[in-house]
Amino acid sequence: LANERTLLAWIRTALTLIGIGFLVDRLAAQNQATDWWAYAGIILVILGAVMAVAGGYSFLKTRRDLESGSFQPAQWLYLAVIVLVVVGAIVLVGFLLAS
C-alpha cells in the first residue's frame, strides 16, 4: 500500500506542476508579459508530465522488485527530481528578480 500512496504523491505533484504551469501561461497571455513567462508555464506543464511518467516508472519498478524480493531504492530518480526542483527554483528566482 505504501507503493500506491507514493504513486499518488507523484501524481498529485505532477498535477500541481501542470496546474501552476497552466496558470503561469494564462496570466502571461492576459498581461502581455514577456515570452519568458509563457515558456516558463509550458516548461512547468512538461515537467509535470515528466513527473507523472517518473512516478509511474517508480511504481512499476518497485512493485516488480517487491514481488521478486530484490527491492533497491532508485536513488538516481530521486536525485534527478531534486536537481530539477533546484534548477526550477533558481530559474523562478531569476524571473522574479527580473520583473
Residue pairs with C-beta under 8 A, 6 or more apart in sequence:
3 59
3 62
3 63
3 66
4 59
6 55
6 58
6 59
6 62
7 55
7 56
7 58
7 59
9 55
10 51
10 52
10 54
10 55
10 56
10 58
10 59
11 52
11 55
13 48
13 51
13 55
14 48
14 49
14 51
14 52
14 55
15 48
16 48
17 44
17 45
17 47
17 48
17 51
18 44
18 45
18 48
18 49
19 48
20 44
21 40
21 41
21 42
21 43
21 44
21 45
21 46
21 47
21 48
22 41
22 45
23 41
24 37
24 40
24 41
24 44
25 37
25 38
25 41
25 42
25 45
26 41
27 33
27 37
28 34
28 37
28 38
28 40
28 41
29 38
36 95
37 95
40 91
40 92
40 95
44 88
47 84
47 88
50 84
51 81
54 77
54 80
54 81
57 77
58 74
58 77
61 74
62 71
62 74
65 71
65 72
